[in-house]
Amino acid sequence: MHSKSGITNIEADPAFKTELESRGVRNLTKCMQCMRCGVGCPVAHAMDFTPTQIIRMAILGMKEEIFASKTIHLCSACNTCTTRCPMEIDVARTMDTMKEMSVESGFEPAERNSVKFNDIFMNVVRARGRVNEPLLFGHYKMKTGTYFDDMEIGMDMIKKRKIKFSPKAAGRDEVRKIIDRFRHKI
Amino acid sequence: MNSVEEHKKFAYYPGCSLKSSAAEYDHSAKAVLGKLGVELVEIPGWTCCGATSAHSLSHDLSIALPYRNLALAEPAGLDIVAPCASCYNRLKVAESTVLSDPAEKDKMDQAVERSYGGKISTLNILEVIVDRVGIDSVMRLVVKPLSGLKVVSYYGCLLARPPKLLGTSNPDNPVELDDLMAAVGAESLFWSYKTDCCGAGHAMARSDIVITLVDKLRDMAIEAGAEAFVTACPMCQTNLDMRQTSASGERLPVFFFTELMALAMGMKEAEGWLSKHIVSPFPLLKKLNII
């Protein structure tokens, strides 16, 4: 909310930091904003907040802003930030944790297709025990309406016989139970 | 069986990619390991490790899916080799998570209804070849050195990071692939992008990010003087092979390192594997009289 002075008042959630800690995020408040995570991030160019900013926002309890950000979904989990953080904050794990919390709370994600892709990936693994690439690609295109993206690549894959229907795995019933136990519905 | 032979016997976790779009990595890895005297026993009933998607949705799920495979493999008493960098990474993260935290282990034992106690562990394929078999053994099997082949070794993220969980000794400058390329007569050029990210799991939903990162890697590889990439990760190989754009420069072939080892070892099957690549490596290999 903007005041006359131009200073933005944020709706902070002081419990957010505690919630992250209870989910295994360590050392969060040790962040000294050295920006090594932000400058080393290979995907920062596509993000709306750098990882450094997101860590600060997490400490301040800016849950809504974080859940609405592109950043948490665009983290590629390359772990460059985690490796370089001098205060031993697992930044990539923190991103995952916030992504999980946002999905759990039913928040409309800024990168809807990324969340859909992960959900469809899990549907395929749930049904077959293993990834089946033609099913994954087909379901993804149907659910997102991106039928005409990557047509050329699809044709190349077919020509080179890269697309294979792999068989169902013997342990798929166990995998289904595991996924049903832990997955949050989106 | 004596201890030397036992030392070179592993449980094999191929993972989903090697059974579909990266089948040439599965075939070449098995052929090369076989030639090096490594015996592989595929883990019976293995299932998906969850890859990028599980850890994006649920931390518990990202541990439970690989945990099931660790538990399946443990009774045979053999360490696991996982050629896929992503599978390797997820299996290692699961191992270290449950072995460092009894509460996590209890949770996984209940959810998976199987148990893993840390008697075996997971290795990546570079560790198996370089540490367990040895570069000397590789050199002894070279019948056709890959003279004149200039490559950059591209390790990507998942073999290197996070170093504390994986036990990586040099996460910014790994050398195993470079050493193996030298052993088979190729020239592995130094560059600063060995462990940079290719965009990984964004390939479908945000292919623009992958294209940006892949084109940068390609530009830097060319600047280093390379004519091809060498990888040890199916996701890196797929992204590099499929997403280089031709607008800003030539597209470089992207080899699995095991394919190049097989060529140097004189394996005829290699040409069949290479024919599956999107960027054809044949013009380059013919120019250098390698095939």
Interface residues (C-beta under 8 A of the other chain):
Chain A: R23 G24 P42 V43 H45 A46 L74 S76 A77 C78 N79 T80 T82 T83 D90 A92 R93 D96 T97 K99 E100 V103 E111 N113 S114 V115 K116 F117 N118 D119 F121 M122 V125 G129 R130 V131 N132 E133 F137 Y140 T144 D149 D150 I153 D156 M157 K160 R161 K162 I163 K164 S166 A169 A170 G171 R172 E174 V175 K177 I178 I179 R181 F182 R183 H184
Chain B: C16 S17 K19 S20 S21 A23 P44 G45 W46 T47 C48 G50 A51 T52 S53 A54 H55 S56 L57 S58 H59 D60 L61 S62 A64 L65 R68 L72 A111 V112 E113 R114 C157 R161 P162 P163 P171 D196 C197 G199 A200 G201 H202 M204 A205 R206 S207 D208 I209 T212 L213 M242 S275 K276 H277 I278
